[in-house]
């Protein structure tokens, strides 16, 4: 939840800039209240008129890498 405002703002900005893809790192909170770090690689798929049809992405757990960076 702490990262949501930043992530949402970035998606809005990247979309408005006309980007076709972007990468973000952020934290997710599991149902068990465990914090996971992820990297989100997304593509923006647009119609012929430039309107967004949908976002397609892959999220990868990078929690261990983040843990090592902090040490």
C-alpha positions as CSV (number, residue, x, y, z in Angstrom):
1,X,0.0,0.0,0.0
2,X,2.9,2.4,0.7
3,X,4.1,2.1,-2.9
4,X,0.6,2.3,-4.6
5,X,0.5,6.1,-5.1
6,X,3.9,6.2,-6.8
7,X,3.2,3.2,-9.0
8,X,-0.2,4.5,-10.1
9,X,1.3,7.9,-10.9
10,X,4.1,6.3,-12.9
11,X,1.6,4.2,-14.9
12,X,-0.5,7.3,-15.6
13,X,2.5,9.3,-16.7
14,X,4.1,6.6,-18.8
15,X,0.8,6.0,-20.6
16,X,0.3,9.8,-21.2
17,X,3.8,10.0,-22.6
18,X,2.9,7.3,-25.1
19,X,5.4,4.7,-23.9
20,X,5.0,1.2,-25.3
21,X,6.7,-0.4,-22.3
22,X,8.1,0.3,-18.9
23,X,9.7,-1.3,-15.8
24,X,8.8,-0.7,-12.2
25,X,10.0,-2.0,-8.9
26,X,7.7,-2.0,-5.9
27,X,6.5,-3.9,-2.8
28,X,3.5,-6.1,-2.5
29,X,1.9,-7.2,0.7
30,X,0.7,-10.8,0.8
31,X,-2.4,-12.1,2.6
32,X,0.0,-13.3,5.4
33,X,1.3,-9.7,5.8
34,X,4.7,-10.6,4.2
35,X,6.4,-7.9,2.1
36,X,7.6,-9.0,-1.3
37,X,9.7,-6.9,-3.7
38,X,8.8,-7.3,-7.4
39,X,9.9,-6.0,-10.7
40,X,7.0,-5.4,-13.1
41,X,7.8,-5.4,-16.9
42,X,4.8,-4.1,-18.7
43,X,3.8,-3.4,-22.3
44,X,1.1,-1.0,-23.3
45,X,-1.0,-2.3,-26.2
46,X,-2.8,0.4,-28.2
47,X,-5.4,0.6,-30.9
48,X,-4.7,2.2,-34.2
49,X,-5.9,5.6,-32.8
50,X,-3.4,5.3,-29.9
51,X,-6.0,4.5,-27.2
52,X,-4.9,1.9,-24.7
53,X,-6.5,-1.4,-25.3
54,X,-4.8,-3.2,-22.4
55,X,-1.6,-3.6,-20.4
56,X,0.4,-6.9,-20.6
57,X,3.1,-7.6,-18.1
58,X,5.2,-10.0,-16.1
59,X,5.9,-9.7,-12.4
60,X,9.0,-11.3,-10.9
61,X,9.8,-11.7,-7.2
62,X,13.1,-9.9,-6.5
63,X,12.8,-10.0,-2.7
64,X,16.0,-11.9,-2.2
65,X,18.0,-9.6,-4.4
66,X,16.6,-6.6,-2.5
67,X,17.5,-8.3,0.8
68,X,21.1,-8.8,-0.4
69,X,21.3,-5.2,-1.6
70,X,20.3,-3.9,1.8
71,X,22.9,-6.0,3.6
